[in-house]
Amino acid sequence: MRFGPVTLVEIGGHGPEDVVLDAEGRIYTGVDDGRILRHTADGRGAETIADTGGRPLGLELYGDDELLICDARAGLLVVPLAGGKPKTLATSALGLDFVFCNNAAVAADGTVYFTDSSRRFGIDNWRDDLIEQTAGGRLLRRTPDGAIDLVLDGLQFANGVALAPDESFVAVAETGACRVTRAWLDDGRSDVLVDDLPGFPDNISTGTDGLIWITQASPRVAALDVVRRLPAFARAGVRALPTWLQPRPGREVGVLGVAADGKVEHELRGTIDGFHMLVGVREWRGQLYFGSLEESKIAVTRV
């Protein structure tokens, strides 16, 4: 199904990678100069509530009055919704510094599930991880007392995170594998929620409708599939090419609304004039809010 009417909202910064809404419908996003911005429900009245000094990516509400921030350079942070200086919750886990803190989901008891996308490549070289298929992504869990443990390892560019509505499992997008994996929280087993996606999944989130919403930032790139079958030395050669010569994402984007049993309830796909690289999605009371890695605006449409 194609996208319906889409409203584009200028946000006063570049690269609003994720978006989250509070109980009043105010919109929060982070941009590539480190600022955390808040907009009124109608998309106007932007204000800066914090500056991480890094590159904020995934955002989540954290309790009633704080915002959780996954910063690709500064780690796992939290800041008051009223604004202020970010507080660092973690910059490493299990003996390894975070290389690419990316996205998170917060359980009702305050437990945070979050991703460190790669052991080798940070945000400035994210394409390299997709080419090399390092399988170095981690899904981690931080309990309210500050302890961090490992939920899943060996993920192909661990990205978006979402909890089932009943918190029976946590889902994680593997961008490099074009799938969403889930880890069951009662017994630790893992399986696949959705597989063989036609595009690269990025952020995911659980909507007010109880569905897990999954972005697809770009269609799968045939040239990249070929490159990834090459020997290691040849893949390294492709990585060394100028960016404009490497496999590039297309402008078509998509989102899926998936039930906890993996059934696809909604699928939107196509191009959006003036908007591409759709990497963030948030369903809130029947509307979808999209973030982008490349634009200076967010997009809003009806489900």
TORKOL-4160 file (C-alpha; in steps of 0.2 Angstrom, whole numbers, padded with zeros to 4 digits, m for minus):
303
<pt num="1" X="0000" Y="0000" Z="0000"/>
<pt num="2" X="0006" Y="0017" Z="m0004"/>
<pt num="3" X="0008" Y="0031" Z="0008"/>
<pt num="4" X="m0007" Y="0043" Z="0010"/>
<pt num="5" X="m0005" Y="0062" Z="0012"/>
<pt num="6" X="0011" Y="0066" Z="0021"/>
<pt num="7" X="0015" Y="0082" Z="0031"/>
<pt num="8" X="0033" Y="0087" Z="0032"/>
<pt num="9" X="0038" Y="0097" Z="0047"/>
<pt num="10" X="0054" Y="0107" Z="0047"/>
<pt num="11" X="0063" Y="0104" Z="0064"/>
<pt num="12" X="0077" Y="0116" Z="0064"/>
<pt num="13" X="0092" Y="0104" Z="0062"/>
<pt num="14" X="0098" Y="0090" Z="0051"/>
<pt num="15" X="0096" Y="0072" Z="0053"/>
<pt num="16" X="0081" Y="0069" Z="0065"/>
<pt num="17" X="0085" Y="0051" Z="0066"/>
<pt num="18" X="0072" Y="0046" Z="0079"/>
<pt num="19" X="0056" Y="0053" Z="0086"/>
<pt num="20" X="0046" Y="0051" Z="0102"/>
<pt num="21" X="0030" Y="0059" Z="0109"/>
<pt num="22" X="0026" Y="0063" Z="0127"/>
<pt num="23" X="0009" Y="0062" Z="0135"/>
<pt num="24" X="0004" Y="0079" Z="0128"/>
<pt num="25" X="0009" Y="0075" Z="0111"/>
<pt num="26" X="0025" Y="0085" Z="0110"/>
<pt num="27" X="0038" Y="0079" Z="0098"/>
<pt num="28" X="0056" Y="0075" Z="0103"/>
<pt num="29" X="0070" Y="0072" Z="0091"/>
<pt num="30" X="0089" Y="0073" Z="0091"/>
<pt num="31" X="0099" Y="0081" Z="0077"/>
<pt num="32" X="0117" Y="0078" Z="0070"/>
<pt num="33" X="0125" Y="0093" Z="0080"/>
<pt num="34" X="0120" Y="0085" Z="0096"/>
<pt num="35" X="0105" Y="0095" Z="0101"/>
<pt num="36" X="0089" Y="0087" Z="0107"/>
<pt num="37" X="0074" Y="0097" Z="0101"/>
<pt num="38" X="0056" Y="0098" Z="0107"/>
<pt num="39" X="0041" Y="0103" Z="0096"/>
<pt num="40" X="0023" Y="0107" Z="0100"/>
<pt num="41" X="0010" Y="0094" Z="0095"/>
<pt num="42" X="0007" Y="0104" Z="0079"/>
<pt num="43" X="0026" Y="0104" Z="0074"/>
<pt num="44" X="0029" Y="0122" Z="0079"/>
<pt num="45" X="0037" Y="0131" Z="0093"/>
<pt num="46" X="0054" Y="0121" Z="0092"/>
<pt num="47" X="0065" Y="0123" Z="0107"/>
<pt num="48" X="0082" Y="0115" Z="0112"/>
<pt num="49" X="0081" Y="0105" Z="0129"/>
<pt num="50" X="0098" Y="0098" Z="0129"/>
<pt num="51" X="0115" Y="0095" Z="0120"/>
<pt num="52" X="0124" Y="0079" Z="0121"/>
<pt num="53" X="0139" Y="0085" Z="0112"/>
<pt num="54" X="0139" Y="0069" Z="0102"/>
<pt num="55" X="0127" Y="0061" Z="0089"/>
<pt num="56" X="0110" Y="0057" Z="0097"/>
<pt num="57" X="0100" Y="0043" Z="0089"/>
<pt num="58" X="0087" Y="0033" Z="0098"/>
<pt num="59" X="0075" Y="0042" Z="0110"/>
<pt num="60" X="0063" Y="0034" Z="0123"/>
<pt num="61" X="0053" Y="0041" Z="0137"/>
<pt num="62" X="0061" Y="0036" Z="0153"/>
<pt num="63" X="0049" Y="0037" Z="0168"/>
<pt num="64" X="0037" Y="0052" Z="0169"/>
<pt num="65" X="0050" Y="0066" Z="0167"/>
<pt num="66" X="0065" Y="0060" Z="0158"/>
<pt num="67" X="0071" Y="0056" Z="0141"/>
<pt num="68" X="0083" Y="0042" Z="0137"/>
<pt num="69" X="0095" Y="0045" Z="0123"/>
<pt num="70" X="0106" Y="0033" Z="0114"/>
<pt num="71" X="0121" Y="0043" Z="0108"/>
<pt num="72" X="0132" Y="0035" Z="0095"/>
<pt num="73" X="0147" Y="0044" Z="0102"/>
<pt num="74" X="0143" Y="0048" Z="0120"/>
<pt num="75" X="0134" Y="0032" Z="0125"/>
<pt num="76" X="0118" Y="0029" Z="0135"/>
<pt num="77" X="0111" Y="0045" Z="0142"/>
<pt num="78" X="0096" Y="0053" Z="0151"/>
<pt num="79" X="0090" Y="0071" Z="0152"/>
<pt num="80" X="0075" Y="0079" Z="0161"/>
<pt num="81" X="0060" Y="0082" Z="0149"/>
<pt num="82" X="0061" Y="0100" Z="0156"/>
<pt num="83" X="0078" Y="0102" Z="0149"/>
<pt num="84" X="0096" Y="0102" Z="0157"/>
<pt num="85" X="0112" Y="0093" Z="0156"/>
<pt num="86" X="0112" Y="0075" Z="0150"/>
<pt num="87" X="0118" Y="0062" Z="0163"/>
<pt num="88" X="0128" Y="0047" Z="0157"/>
<pt num="89" X="0121" Y="0030" Z="0162"/>
<pt num="90" X="0134" Y="0019" Z="0153"/>
<pt num="91" X="0148" Y="0020" Z="0140"/>
<pt num="92" X="0153" Y="0002" Z="0141"/>
<pt num="93" X="0147" Y="m0015" Z="0145"/>
<pt num="94" X="0155" Y="m0032" Z="0149"/>
<pt num="95" X="0173" Y="m0026" Z="0146"/>
<pt num="96" X="0169" Y="m0017" Z="0130"/>
<pt num="97" X="0167" Y="0001" Z="0126"/>
<pt num="98" X="0152" Y="0006" Z="0116"/>
<pt num="99" X="0156" Y="0009" Z="0098"/>
<pt num="100" X="0139" Y="0013" Z="0091"/>
<pt num="101" X="0126" Y="0015" Z="0104"/>
<pt num="102" X="0110" Y="0016" Z="0093"/>
<pt num="103" X="0092" Y="0012" Z="0099"/>
<pt num="104" X="0083" Y="0007" Z="0115"/>
<pt num="105" X="0066" Y="0002" Z="0122"/>
<pt num="106" X="0061" Y="0004" Z="0141"/>
<pt num="107" X="0051" Y="m0008" Z="0151"/>
<pt num="108" X="0038" Y="m0004" Z="0163"/>
<pt num="109" X="0050" Y="m0007" Z="0178"/>
<pt num="110" X="0063" Y="0005" Z="0170"/>
<pt num="111" X="0074" Y="m0009" Z="0163"/>
<pt num="112" X="0082" Y="m0003" Z="0147"/>
<pt num="113" X="0086" Y="m0014" Z="0132"/>
<pt num="114" X="0098" Y="m0006" Z="0120"/>
<pt num="115" X="0109" Y="m0009" Z="0105"/>
<pt num="116" X="0128" Y="m0007" Z="0102"/>
<pt num="117" X="0128" Y="m0009" Z="0083"/>
<pt num="118" X="0145" Y="m0014" Z="0079"/>
<pt num="119" X="0162" Y="m0019" Z="0088"/>
<pt num="120" X="0172" Y="m0011" Z="0074"/>
<pt num="121" X="0163" Y="0003" Z="0065"/>
<pt num="122" X="0156" Y="0019" Z="0072"/>
<pt num="123" X="0143" Y="0030" Z="0065"/>
<pt num="124" X="0154" Y="0038" Z="0053"/>
<pt num="125" X="0158" Y="0022" Z="0044"/>
<pt num="126" X="0141" Y="0013" Z="0046"/>
<pt num="127" X="0141" Y="0007" Z="0028"/>
<pt num="128" X="0157" Y="m0002" Z="0031"/>
<pt num="129" X="0149" Y="m0014" Z="0043"/>
<pt num="130" X="0135" Y="m0018" Z="0031"/>
<pt num="131" X="0149" Y="m0022" Z="0018"/>
<pt num="132" X="0160" Y="m0032" Z="0030"/>
<pt num="133" X="0145" Y="m0041" Z="0039"/>
<pt num="134" X="0155" Y="m0041" Z="0055"/>
<pt num="135" X="0141" Y="m0049" Z="0065"/>
<pt num="136" X="0148" Y="m0039" Z="0080"/>
<pt num="137" X="0131" Y="m0031" Z="0086"/>
<pt num="138" X="0125" Y="m0033" Z="0103"/>
<pt num="139" X="0108" Y="m0032" Z="0112"/>
<pt num="140" X="0111" Y="m0027" Z="0130"/>
<pt num="141" X="0100" Y="m0025" Z="0145"/>
<pt num="142" X="0102" Y="m0012" Z="0159"/>
<pt num="143" X="0092" Y="m0015" Z="0175"/>
<pt num="144" X="0086" Y="m0001" Z="0186"/>
<pt num="145" X="0101" Y="m0004" Z="0198"/>
<pt num="146" X="0113" Y="0000" Z="0184"/>
<pt num="147" X="0119" Y="m0018" Z="0180"/>
<pt num="148" X="0121" Y="m0022" Z="0162"/>
<pt num="149" X="0120" Y="m0039" Z="0154"/>
<pt num="150" X="0120" Y="m0047" Z="0137"/>
<pt num="151" X="0104" Y="m0052" Z="0129"/>
<pt num="152" X="0110" Y="m0057" Z="0111"/>
<pt num="153" X="0127" Y="m0056" Z="0103"/>
<pt num="154" X="0133" Y="m0059" Z="0085"/>
<pt num="155" X="0120" Y="m0048" Z="0077"/>
<pt num="156" X="0122" Y="m0041" Z="0060"/>
<pt num="157" X="0122" Y="m0022" Z="0063"/>
<pt num="158" X="0110" Y="m0022" Z="0078"/>
<pt num="159" X="0099" Y="m0007" Z="0077"/>
<pt num="160" X="0081" Y="m0004" Z="0082"/>
<pt num="161" X="0073" Y="m0011" Z="0098"/>
<pt num="162" X="0055" Y="m0014" Z="0104"/>
<pt num="163" X="0046" Y="m0023" Z="0117"/>
<pt num="164" X="0031" Y="m0034" Z="0115"/>
<pt num="165" X="0016" Y="m0025" Z="0122"/>
<pt num="166" X="0015" Y="m0038" Z="0136"/>
<pt num="167" X="0035" Y="m0037" Z="0138"/>
<pt num="168" X="0036" Y="m0056" Z="0134"/>
<pt num="169" X="0050" Y="m0053" Z="0121"/>
<pt num="170" X="0061" Y="m0039" Z="0115"/>
<pt num="171" X="0064" Y="m0037" Z="0097"/>
<pt num="172" X="0079" Y="m0031" Z="0088"/>
<pt num="173" X="0082" Y="m0026" Z="0070"/>
<pt num="174" X="0097" Y="m0033" Z="0061"/>
<pt num="175" X="0100" Y="m0021" Z="0047"/>
<pt num="176" X="0113" Y="m0031" Z="0039"/>
<pt num="177" X="0102" Y="m0047" Z="0038"/>
<pt num="178" X="0086" Y="m0038" Z="0033"/>
<pt num="179" X="0077" Y="m0046" Z="0048"/>
<pt num="180" X="0070" Y="m0043" Z="0065"/>
<pt num="181" X="0075" Y="m0055" Z="0078"/>
<pt num="182" X="0066" Y="m0057" Z="0095"/>
<pt num="183" X="0073" Y="m0064" Z="0112"/>
<pt num="184" X="0060" Y="m0071" Z="0124"/>
<pt num="185" X="0063" Y="m0064" Z="0141"/>
<pt num="186" X="0056" Y="m0079" Z="0151"/>
<pt num="187" X="0068" Y="m0092" Z="0145"/>
<pt num="188" X="0081" Y="m0083" Z="0134"/>
<pt num="189" X="0078" Y="m0092" Z="0118"/>
<pt num="190" X="0078" Y="m0082" Z="0102"/>
<pt num="191" X="0069" Y="m0083" Z="0085"/>
<pt num="192" X="0064" Y="m0072" Z="0070"/>
<pt num="193" X="0049" Y="m0061" Z="0071"/>
<pt num="194" X="0050" Y="m0055" Z="0052"/>
<pt num="195" X="0063" Y="m0061" Z="0040"/>
<pt num="196" X="0069" Y="m0058" Z="0022"/>
<pt num="197" X="0063" Y="m0040" Z="0022"/>
<pt num="198" X="0063" Y="m0031" Z="0005"/>
<pt num="199" X="0072" Y="m0016" Z="0013"/>
<pt num="200" X="0085" Y="m0012" Z="0027"/>
<pt num="201" X="0076" Y="m0011" Z="0044"/>
<pt num="202" X="0082" Y="0003" Z="0055"/>
<pt num="203" X="0073" Y="0009" Z="0071"/>
<pt num="204" X="0058" Y="0000" Z="0077"/>
<pt num="205" X="0046" Y="0004" Z="0091"/>
<pt num="206" X="0030" Y="m0002" Z="0099"/>
<pt num="207" X="0015" Y="0009" Z="0095"/>
<pt num="208" X="0000" Y="0015" Z="0105"/>
<pt num="209" X="m0010" Y="0002" Z="0094"/>
<pt num="210" X="0001" Y="m0012" Z="0101"/>
<pt num="211" X="0010" Y="m0016" Z="0085"/>
<pt num="212" X="0028" Y="m0016" Z="0082"/>
<pt num="213" X="0032" Y="m0003" Z="0069"/>
<pt num="214" X="0047" Y="m0007" Z="0058"/>
<pt num="215" X="0056" Y="0006" Z="0047"/>
<pt num="216" X="0064" Y="0001" Z="0030"/>
<pt num="217" X="0076" Y="0015" Z="0026"/>
<pt num="218" X="0080" Y="0009" Z="0008"/>
<pt num="219" X="0076" Y="m0005" Z="m0003"/>
<pt num="220" X="0089" Y="m0019" Z="m0003"/>
<pt num="221" X="0103" Y="m0015" Z="m0014"/>
<pt num="222" X="0108" Y="m0028" Z="m0027"/>
<pt num="223" X="0126" Y="m0022" Z="m0029"/>
<pt num="224" X="0128" Y="m0024" Z="m0010"/>
<pt num="225" X="0122" Y="m0042" Z="m0010"/>
<pt num="226" X="0135" Y="m0045" Z="m0023"/>
<pt num="227" X="0149" Y="m0037" Z="m0014"/>
<pt num="228" X="0145" Y="m0046" Z="0002"/>
<pt num="229" X="0148" Y="m0063" Z="m0006"/>
<pt num="230" X="0165" Y="m0057" Z="m0011"/>
<pt num="231" X="0181" Y="m0063" Z="m0002"/>
<pt num="232" X="0186" Y="m0053" Z="0013"/>
<pt num="233" X="0200" Y="m0044" Z="0004"/>
<pt num="234" X="0188" Y="m0039" Z="m0010"/>
<pt num="235" X="0176" Y="m0032" Z="0002"/>
<pt num="236" X="0189" Y="m0022" Z="0010"/>
<pt num="237" X="0193" Y="m0015" Z="m0007"/>
<pt num="238" X="0176" Y="m0009" Z="m0009"/>
<pt num="239" X="0176" Y="m0001" Z="0008"/>
<pt num="240" X="0191" Y="0009" Z="0002"/>
<pt num="241" X="0182" Y="0016" Z="m0013"/>
<pt num="242" X="0175" Y="0034" Z="m0012"/>
<pt num="243" X="0157" Y="0034" Z="m0005"/>
<pt num="244" X="0150" Y="0039" Z="m0021"/>
<pt num="245" X="0157" Y="0023" Z="m0029"/>
<pt num="246" X="0150" Y="0012" Z="m0016"/>
<pt num="247" X="0133" Y="0004" Z="m0016"/>
<pt num="248" X="0120" Y="0017" Z="m0012"/>
<pt num="249" X="0103" Y="0017" Z="m0004"/>
<pt num="250" X="0088" Y="0021" Z="m0015"/>
<pt num="251" X="0074" Y="0034" Z="m0011"/>
<pt num="252" X="0060" Y="0022" Z="m0009"/>
<pt num="253" X="0056" Y="0019" Z="0010"/>
<pt num="254" X="0043" Y="0009" Z="0020"/>
<pt num="255" X="0036" Y="0004" Z="0036"/>
<pt num="256" X="0028" Y="m0011" Z="0043"/>
<pt num="257" X="0015" Y="m0013" Z="0057"/>
<pt num="258" X="0018" Y="m0031" Z="0064"/>
<pt num="259" X="0008" Y="m0040" Z="0078"/>
<pt num="260" X="0017" Y="m0049" Z="0092"/>
<pt num="261" X="0014" Y="m0065" Z="0082"/>
<pt num="262" X="0023" Y="m0059" Z="0067"/>
<pt num="263" X="0008" Y="m0055" Z="0056"/>
<pt num="264" X="0010" Y="m0040" Z="0046"/>
<pt num="265" X="m0005" Y="m0029" Z="0049"/>
<pt num="266" X="0000" Y="m0013" Z="0040"/>
<pt num="267" X="0013" Y="m0010" Z="0026"/>
<pt num="268" X="0016" Y="0006" Z="0018"/>
<pt num="269" X="0029" Y="0008" Z="0004"/>
<pt num="270" X="0035" Y="0020" Z="m0009"/>
<pt num="271" X="0043" Y="0037" Z="m0011"/>
<pt num="272" X="0039" Y="0053" Z="m0001"/>
<pt num="273" X="0042" Y="0069" Z="m0010"/>
<pt num="274" X="0055" Y="0079" Z="m0001"/>
<pt num="275" X="0059" Y="0065" Z="0011"/>
<pt num="276" X="0070" Y="0049" Z="0011"/>
<pt num="277" X="0081" Y="0038" Z="0022"/>
<pt num="278" X="0066" Y="0035" Z="0034"/>
<pt num="279" X="0075" Y="0028" Z="0049"/>
<pt num="280" X="0063" Y="0032" Z="0063"/>
<pt num="281" X="0045" Y="0028" Z="0066"/>
<pt num="282" X="0033" Y="0031" Z="0080"/>
<pt num="283" X="0014" Y="0027" Z="0080"/>
<pt num="284" X="0004" Y="0038" Z="0092"/>
<pt num="285" X="m0015" Y="0038" Z="0092"/>
<pt num="286" X="m0017" Y="0034" Z="0074"/>
<pt num="287" X="m0003" Y="0044" Z="0067"/>
<pt num="288" X="0014" Y="0039" Z="0061"/>
<pt num="289" X="0029" Y="0051" Z="0064"/>
<pt num="290" X="0045" Y="0047" Z="0054"/>
<pt num="291" X="0063" Y="0052" Z="0057"/>
<pt num="292" X="0076" Y="0053" Z="0043"/>
<pt num="293" X="0095" Y="0051" Z="0043"/>
<pt num="294" X="0097" Y="0064" Z="0029"/>
<pt num="295" X="0083" Y="0076" Z="0030"/>
<pt num="296" X="0080" Y="0092" Z="0040"/>
<pt num="297" X="0062" Y="0088" Z="0043"/>
<pt num="298" X="0051" Y="0074" Z="0050"/>
<pt num="299" X="0036" Y="0067" Z="0041"/>
<pt num="300" X="0018" Y="0064" Z="0048"/>
<pt num="301" X="0004" Y="0053" Z="0040"/>
<pt num="302" X="m0011" Y="0043" Z="0046"/>
<pt num="303" X="m0010" Y="0024" Z="0048"/>
